[in-house]
Amino acid sequence: MKRDAANPKGHSQWTPFQDELEPANKSGRLANPSVIPLFDVAALPDRARFVVVGAGVHGMSTAWHLAMSLERSGKGKGSEVVLIDKQGPGAGATGVACGCIRNFYMTGPLHAILRESVAVWESDPVNFGFQQVGYISVGEANQEADYVKLHKSQKDNGYASDLYVGREAKAFLTSLWPDFKTANCDVVLHEKPSGYAGTHLAVWGLDQKCRQWGVQRVYGAEVTGYDMANGTVNGVITDRGRIGVDEAVVVSAGGWMPIHWDWLGRASKLDVTYPDGHREDDMDMWTFWRLLEGEVYLPDGVDFRTADGRDSPVLHVELMNTPVLGGDGRELQDHVYWYTRYAAERVGAPGLQGGTIPVKLGPEAVLEPYGHLNDRYQADDWFADYYCTVAGMLFERFETLRGHFKERRNGGIGAFTPDNVPVFDWVADNAFMTADSNHGFKMIGVGKLVANMLVQGEMPAALRPFGLERYRTGATFGDRNSNCPWV
Ligand SMILES: Cc1cc2nc3c(=O)[nH]c(=O)nc-3n(C[C@H](O)[C@H](O)[C@H](O)COP(=O)(O)OP(=O)(O)OC[C@H]3O[C@@H](n4cnc5c(N)ncnc54)[C@H](O)[C@@H]3O)c2cc1C
């Protein structure tokens, strides 16, 4: 999409709090800005007990919970935590995410991570912009067994959901949305605690919680390396000088993780063993994927409400054997993969935001500028046709959406792990990495678990399955029946 794409409401596409239609320039290159205004930014101190790198959802959640936990336990002060970001809160994936919060994962151990995370979203829904509208996932019969397993695992993990199969699935869908077209919809899971959060508000809430608990928030300082000796990080090097580390570093660098991984002396290739015993040698530790998302205005007289007038749950539909045909009969894709949420706060008017399966790029990507700024990684032109066509395949009310697609820049990439499942683990004696494989906006509770570990000294059970060891021992994940890497 071109930089001068139509923007009928004249919204700033870059910085909502500054009246700029063009992005900022930092040292001669376009820089993805913080999505919130910055207050009380600290100077880089000489030393800190804890240094957290990256003010995305994981870095901010970790810094906030760490500071709060130190203060409450009497084991330290919030100001012993320093949070560093080269731009500011939300300048990475967190600021551009769709904001869907769900527990629809065929990787069972993620269910506990999401239970912990929804507890954090629920702890302050107003300041996080959390809308607990629920989440509905729809599949064909070929996924029925996966849904049954997933539903049981959610139940075992204390995450409330209902499963509907066959005729019951269709009846449930039309009871919610009478105009829903249920062809090929054979199985439905309804997660009650899930929903969505407006990403800018969530970023604001997290930054203010860090501020409230005394975290030294150093924004505008870029980490350029780690000062290491014998496997320990003694200091973090930045373009504003070095900060000594007294206890631990948490690296939450999102899409930039491969660079930090390299600085921490880790290998870019690894051998990966799977539960069935087969091994794949020399796999890339990191693979970039490009997301395909977009927004659409709701035409006058059209809403996305349920039959009883409530906000609709977030909706995810994967019909692996159902092709999507354009108006001229041409096949746009040989499958349906579509997710949507009500997104007035994002669209700037009543509207929807959603997407489809991301596109694999490979081990290299150009990270600067990030997100909507990078011309290379905008949603493809076919995406608008596909998104609106599927909307019309599923709902009578959405049959004429195409003319209302919001022609704005929509981009973003992420670094995925070898099995597309997060890695939360120590990467040096005193450096912990939160790498969510680019589907972890929802996983706001990981920072709480990491903070508990740092203050109490023991890794919480929910984090344990996500260690790097799994690739060596054969506990690698990947047992999922979906076209999408984040199911
Ligand atoms: C378009 C898009 C849509 C998405 N939709 C969803 C969704 O609906 N639901 C969901 O759960 N997930 C979604 N995701 C994934 C989710 O956004 C990410 O997994 C999550 O936000 C990553 O958070 P993070 O804290 O790890 O990284 P980020 O948010 O990327 O934050 C990393 C921060 O580190 C900083 N940084 C990096 N390197 C340095 C350095 N050298 N020095 C200083 N600072 C540095 C960056 O400036 C950045 O602010 C989406 C992602 C994209 C791209």
The ligand as a Gaussian input file, in Angstrom:
#p B3LYP/6-31G(d) Opt

LIG

0 1
 C        0.105000      -6.776000      12.931000
 C        0.179000      -7.646000      14.173000
 C       -1.004000      -8.091000      14.760000
 C       -0.967000      -8.881000      15.914000
 N       -2.145000      -9.254000      16.507000
 C       -2.108000      -9.955000      17.673000
 C       -3.316000     -10.298000      18.359000
 O       -4.416000      -9.969000      17.922000
 N       -3.217000     -10.990000      19.522000
 C       -2.015000     -11.376000      20.034000
 O       -1.998000     -12.010000      21.081000
 N       -0.859000     -11.064000      19.409000
 C       -0.876000     -10.358000      18.256000
 N        0.288000     -10.032000      17.624000
 C        1.549000     -10.417000      18.226000
 C        1.920000      -9.462000      19.351000
 O        1.725000      -8.138000      18.940000
 C        3.363000      -9.674000      19.773000
 O        3.589000     -11.031000      19.989000
 C        3.665000      -8.929000      21.067000
 O        3.149000      -7.625000      21.042000
 C        5.171000      -8.895000      21.279000
 O        5.439000      -8.158000      22.436000
 P        6.932000      -7.930000      22.877000
 O        6.877000      -7.185000      24.142000
 O        7.654000      -9.235000      22.865000
 O        7.604000      -7.119000      21.673000
 P        7.327000      -5.684000      21.024000
 O        5.975000      -5.183000      21.260000
 O        7.801000      -5.764000      19.615000
 O        8.298000      -4.752000      21.841000
 C        9.691000      -4.842000      21.709000
 C       10.275000      -3.494000      22.053000
 O       11.684000      -3.640000      22.106000
 C       12.263000      -2.464000      21.666000
 N       13.626000      -2.761000      21.244000
 C       14.017000      -3.690000      20.354000
 N       15.349000      -3.657000      20.210000
 C       15.796000      -2.697000      21.047000
 C       17.093000      -2.180000      21.331000
 N       18.175000      -2.622000      20.701000
 N       17.192000      -1.200000      22.254000
 C       16.101000      -0.724000      22.896000
 N       14.852000      -1.162000      22.633000
 C       14.710000      -2.142000      21.728000
 C       11.362000      -2.012000      20.518000
 O       11.455000      -0.619000      20.287000
 C        9.982000      -2.435000      21.002000
 O        9.264000      -1.362000      21.595000
 C        0.278000      -9.262000      16.455000
 C        1.462000      -8.825000      15.856000
 C        1.425000      -8.021000      14.730000
 C        2.717000      -7.565000      14.127000

